Protein backbone atom coordinates (compact mmCIF):
# COMPACT_ATOMS: atom_id res chain seq x y z
CA UNK A 1 0.00 0.00 0.00
CA UNK A 2 1.37 3.39 -0.96
CA UNK A 3 1.81 5.98 1.76
CA UNK A 4 -0.21 8.37 -0.44
CA UNK A 5 -3.32 6.22 0.18
CA UNK A 6 -3.03 6.12 3.98
CA UNK A 7 -5.57 8.20 5.91
CA UNK A 8 -4.68 11.03 8.27
CA UNK A 9 -4.86 10.29 11.98
CA UNK A 10 -8.32 11.13 13.39
CA UNK A 11 -6.67 12.06 16.70
CA UNK A 12 -4.03 14.62 15.69
CA UNK A 13 -4.73 15.04 11.93
CA UNK A 14 -1.09 14.22 11.04
CA UNK A 15 -0.28 12.06 8.00
CA UNK A 16 2.28 9.90 9.83
CA UNK A 17 0.13 6.73 9.81
CA UNK A 18 1.16 3.17 9.01
CA UNK A 19 -0.66 -0.17 8.88
CA UNK A 20 -0.04 -2.61 11.75
CA UNK A 21 -1.99 -5.85 11.43
CA UNK A 22 -5.70 -4.99 11.29
CA UNK A 23 -5.15 -1.39 12.50
CA UNK A 24 -3.69 1.88 11.36
CA UNK A 25 -1.32 3.48 13.87
CA UNK A 26 -0.26 7.12 14.09
CA UNK A 27 3.48 7.51 14.67
CA UNK A 28 2.93 11.04 15.97
CA UNK A 29 0.39 10.47 18.79
CA UNK A 30 0.05 6.67 18.99
CA UNK A 31 -3.68 6.61 18.15
CA UNK A 32 -4.88 3.29 16.68
CA UNK A 33 -8.04 2.57 14.67
CA UNK A 34 -9.27 -0.34 12.53
CA UNK A 35 -8.32 -0.37 8.87
CA UNK A 36 -11.84 -1.56 7.98
CA UNK A 37 -13.54 1.25 9.93
CA UNK A 38 -15.79 3.66 8.07
CA UNK A 39 -15.61 7.39 8.67
CA UNK A 40 -18.59 7.23 11.03
CA UNK A 41 -16.99 4.47 13.10
CA UNK A 42 -13.72 6.32 13.67
CA UNK A 43 -13.78 7.85 17.12
CA UNK A 44 -11.99 11.15 17.24
CA UNK A 45 -9.18 10.74 19.72
CA UNK A 46 -8.64 13.24 22.49
CA UNK A 47 -5.93 15.78 21.92
CA UNK A 48 -4.36 16.43 25.31
CA UNK A 49 -1.08 18.31 25.76
CA UNK A 50 1.16 18.44 28.81
CA UNK A 51 2.59 21.60 30.40
CA UNK A 52 5.31 21.76 27.72
CA UNK A 53 2.92 21.31 24.78
CA UNK A 54 3.78 17.65 24.09
CA UNK A 55 0.94 15.37 22.98
CA UNK A 56 -0.09 12.82 25.60
CA UNK A 57 -1.42 9.36 24.75
CA UNK A 58 -2.89 6.46 26.70
CA UNK A 59 -0.15 4.50 28.46
CA UNK A 60 2.35 7.37 28.68
CA UNK A 61 4.48 8.01 31.75
CA UNK A 62 4.26 11.54 33.15
CA UNK A 63 5.89 13.54 35.96
CA UNK A 64 4.25 16.12 38.22
CA UNK A 65 5.61 19.65 37.79
CA UNK A 66 4.24 21.00 41.09
CA UNK A 67 2.98 19.76 44.45
CA UNK A 68 -0.71 18.90 44.30
CA UNK A 69 -2.96 18.58 47.35
CA UNK A 70 -5.36 15.67 47.10
CA UNK A 71 -8.91 16.97 47.58
CA UNK A 72 -10.61 15.47 50.62
CA UNK A 73 -7.35 14.18 52.08
CA UNK A 74 -4.29 15.45 53.91
CA UNK A 75 -2.07 13.80 51.27
CA UNK A 76 0.06 15.83 48.88
CA UNK A 77 1.48 14.52 45.61
CA UNK A 78 5.04 15.84 45.43
CA UNK A 79 6.72 17.48 42.46
CA UNK A 80 8.74 14.96 40.45
CA UNK A 81 6.39 12.05 41.17
CA UNK A 82 6.31 9.70 38.17
CA UNK A 83 2.95 8.32 37.12
CA UNK A 84 2.93 5.37 34.71
CA UNK A 85 0.20 4.14 32.40
CA UNK A 86 -2.07 7.17 32.18
CA UNK A 87 -5.46 7.07 30.45
CA UNK A 88 -6.93 10.09 28.68
CA UNK A 89 -10.55 11.00 29.38
CA UNK A 90 -12.77 13.89 28.35
CA UNK A 91 -13.61 16.63 30.80
CA UNK A 92 -11.86 19.28 32.88
CA UNK A 93 -9.41 16.76 34.38
CA UNK A 94 -8.09 14.98 31.29
CA UNK A 95 -5.79 12.34 32.82
CA UNK A 96 -7.01 9.27 34.72
CA UNK A 97 -4.21 7.55 36.64
CA UNK A 98 -3.17 5.52 39.66
CA UNK A 99 -0.81 7.14 42.17
CA UNK A 100 0.47 6.13 45.59
CA UNK A 101 -2.53 8.06 46.96
CA UNK A 102 -4.99 5.99 44.88
CA UNK A 103 -6.82 6.42 41.57
CA UNK A 104 -7.53 10.00 40.56
CA UNK A 105 -8.10 12.46 37.75
CA UNK A 106 -5.47 15.14 37.09
CA UNK A 107 -5.22 18.16 34.84
CA UNK A 108 -2.65 17.82 32.07
CA UNK A 109 -1.29 21.33 32.76
CA UNK A 110 0.36 19.98 35.95
CA UNK A 111 2.12 17.12 34.12
CA UNK A 112 5.04 16.73 31.77
CA UNK A 113 5.72 13.74 29.55
CA UNK A 114 8.62 11.64 30.86
C-alpha positions in Angstrom: 0.0 0.0 0.0 1.4 3.4 -1.0 1.8 6.0 1.8 -0.2 8.4 -0.4 -3.3 6.2 0.2 -3.0 6.1 4.0 -5.6 8.2 5.9 -4.7 11.0 8.3 -4.9 10.3 12.0 -8.3 11.1 13.4 -6.7 12.1 16.7 -4.0 14.6 15.7 -4.7 15.0 11.9 -1.1 14.2 11.0 -0.3 12.1 8.0 2.3 9.9 9.8 0.1 6.7 9.8 1.2 3.2 9.0 -0.7 -0.2 8.9 0.0 -2.6 11.8 -2.0 -5.8 11.4 -5.7 -5.0 11.3 -5.1 -1.4 12.5 -3.7 1.9 11.4 -1.3 3.5 13.9 -0.3 7.1 14.1 3.5 7.5 14.7 2.9 11.0 16.0 0.4 10.5 18.8 0.1 6.7 19.0 -3.7 6.6 18.2 -4.9 3.3 16.7 -8.0 2.6 14.7 -9.3 -0.3 12.5 -8.3 -0.4 8.9 -11.8 -1.6 8.0 -13.5 1.3 9.9 -15.8 3.7 8.1 -15.6 7.4 8.7 -18.6 7.2 11.0 -17.0 4.5 13.1 -13.7 6.3 13.7 -13.8 7.8 17.1 -12.0 11.2 17.2 -9.2 10.7 19.7 -8.6 13.2 22.5 -5.9 15.8 21.9 -4.4 16.4 25.3 -1.1 18.3 25.8 1.2 18.4 28.8 2.6 21.6 30.4 5.3 21.8 27.7 2.9 21.3 24.8 3.8 17.6 24.1 0.9 15.4 23.0 -0.1 12.8 25.6 -1.4 9.4 24.7 -2.9 6.5 26.7 -0.1 4.5 28.5 2.3 7.4 28.7 4.5 8.0 31.7 4.3 11.5 33.1 5.9 13.5 36.0 4.3 16.1 38.2 5.6 19.7 37.8 4.2 21.0 41.1 3.0 19.8 44.5 -0.7 18.9 44.3 -3.0 18.6 47.4 -5.4 15.7 47.1 -8.9 17.0 47.6 -10.6 15.5 50.6 -7.4 14.2 52.1 -4.3 15.5 53.9 -2.1 13.8 51.3 0.1 15.8 48.9 1.5 14.5 45.6 5.0 15.8 45.4 6.7 17.5 42.5 8.7 15.0 40.4 6.4 12.0 41.2 6.3 9.7 38.2 2.9 8.3 37.1 2.9 5.4 34.7 0.2 4.1 32.4 -2.1 7.2 32.2 -5.5 7.1 30.5 -6.9 10.1 28.7 -10.5 11.0 29.4 -12.8 13.9 28.3 -13.6 16.6 30.8 -11.9 19.3 32.9 -9.4 16.8 34.4 -8.1 15.0 31.3 -5.8 12.3 32.8 -7.0 9.3 34.7 -4.2 7.5 36.6 -3.2 5.5 39.7 -0.8 7.1 42.2 0.5 6.1 45.6 -2.5 8.1 47.0 -5.0 6.0 44.9 -6.8 6.4 41.6 -7.5 10.0 40.6 -8.1 12.5 37.7 -5.5 15.1 37.1 -5.2 18.2 34.8 -2.6 17.8 32.1 -1.3 21.3 32.8 0.4 20.0 36.0 2.1 17.1 34.1 5.0 16.7 31.8 5.7 13.7 29.6 8.6 11.6 30.9 
